[in-house]
Amino acid sequence: MEIVVLYTLREGADRARVLDVFPRHQAYYRDFQAAGGGLIALGPFLTPDRAGGSMGVFTTREDAERFIAGDPFVLEGLASPRLLEWNAVRFD
């Protein structure tokens, strides 16, 4: 089982501030993944109905919680994360 973290920008989040914080968020997720933090994939949704939303996939709940605890988007109050257990079916 994997853990999906759905991020939604908080209501009223300033887009300019999001763009300002993004480089720290990007450095954070790259470092997290390089350190073996259990991050499988992440990225924003591109459909208009999910604008301002993104998701990440993690190997364990502990990894996802640890990621959230240090993510600049969360620390700056810009994003609200939601954790979901995901029983992925893989087709290799």
TAQUINOR-V398527 format. One line per field, one symbol per residue. psi: psi as a letter, one per 40 degrees, with the letter a starting at -180 (. if undefined). Layout:
BEGIN
psi = ???
END
This chain:
BEGIN
psi = iihhhhhhhihehhddddddddddddddddddddefeehdiiiiieideeheiiiihididddddddddehddddefdihihhhhhgihih.
END
